């Protein structure tokens, strides 16, 4: 099957219309003005390698039956790591089921992410003290929450901001529009971070909307809107940082459209060959626009990175992943009775009774409870 | 079962130019469960429509399509994803005939996979049929076998009112059954006696039917109990006559459903029995259901649902009351 013209067009035309700092060849297009120093550049690269290795490992774990259905993000590392690195510890994060990279960079412990995909009852928790919400499964609903948390912070005079992650498909949902509008009206410190990876499962963006871009929707609500190369971690970082600073200064919300691509399937239950020329398109992005490759080129050319460092990093990263995986696999298994906890602040009679009923039943079954 | 469902849509698209399919990823992708596999190639993008990702948009525009001469068959990927469209379903699809005093009608079908037991991620396993069975103007249908899936879907498509057609994901590929090739109808509003018995009636539907039938045959072998199993098939409106007739015969009943207990349909079935057959009862009617907690992560979903053992115990307690 030949590559569809829309796919070629998509792959080729957008670059002239996005904010880009580091081009795919690893060349700087503008001065960084001291905003990203060498240490930070290296950290960016390390973070991207870290989350990519996690992602690849997870796909393997799913195939081995050690975790359930998994939503891979390979290809989107710059968007996720770069945006999360521009936040402060105190900031609120509302990820979706594909944004574990962002969550981990913002402080989510990896073993919890593994627990999530193992469908453990504690898999939806975040690192103590963090403001990282459980991954949103319904589409675009979390955007409104990020307006609400930002709104409260504004009312209280707090300086934290809220960032909501979502995809191109989410821009079709009503909640997306309601969130942008509320954020505009109440000037909330909210960052709407859209990773436009071109596909909502199988539906390409040109079928999703007649709008040419997602960023342009900001104009309708008179809020700030930016379209960036989501595979350029410098552009992502600088844009989010600026949006965060604006929000902290009380200048309101920003909609960021980071153009990127998911190399793999929507989830491990999906087969992208059904709806796109998977091999060709994925290869095209991987070969020519990969977020890690371009930063690697840049760092190498500037004498900041070499093969020894690469090998050291990979072994460090893999050791960390193995350690976190072990932690997840050694974590006490979910117990059925956990399902009755936390339905309410105080458990009402009927749930207490049903808990007892199941407890007795499991005890009869020889299950220790 | 999934093949039977695909076949109906294929045949209906071929037979009736008014029929349209709408949903997310139902085109080249063939739907997340492949229910529409191959249909866009056959009938084109005007009739098998990959919509924007907006459930309220899908259902809302389908109401307009239906009022203006089309017969939309909507696919919502999972039942819990219908909530953005809840207003369209409840405030509009269900009430259009009523509000216009019969001037406008909304002949549409909303198909959606539902239920637990397939190791689905969060919010992929809900069983909230009660929301819809509490909404006058809607019909709520759940097939329990491939044969019924085909016949009920044909009836749903031909019905002049909006039908919520809930497909138990656990049964999609659970068993093989020969299904006639030609279109046939299984009437809405009619329950089916799946197995005859004399000591107790098990009322159930969807994926829980298998537990019901298994419990009945195990108890027959192990304890000599004779259980009748009734598949309600249409949850709204209920088939009162079949329910009452069966209870009059057996004098005992349990309702098995995976939905939460509180305000689940089990309560409605029991109320019907109280109204019409109380004096025939030899024991209180028991509900064996999912618990009153959000459907938990799949690591414990088996314990959330009524297991075969829980169903058996509930039956024994009722028979030995």
Interface residues (C-beta under 8 A of the other chain):
Chain A: X68 X69 X97 X118 X119 X120 X121 X123 X124 X137 X138 X139 X169 X170 X172 X173 X174 X175 X200 X201 X202 X203 X207 X208 X209 X269 X270 X274 X275 X333 X334 X335 X336 X338 X339 X340 X343 X350 X351 X354 X358 X361 X362 X365
Chain B: X24 X25 X27 X28 X29 X30 X32 X50 X52 X53 X54 X55 X56 X57 X80 X81 X83 X84 X119 X120 X121 X122 X123 X124 X261 X262 X291 X292 X293 X294 X296 X297 X298 X299 X300 X303 X304 X309 X310 X313
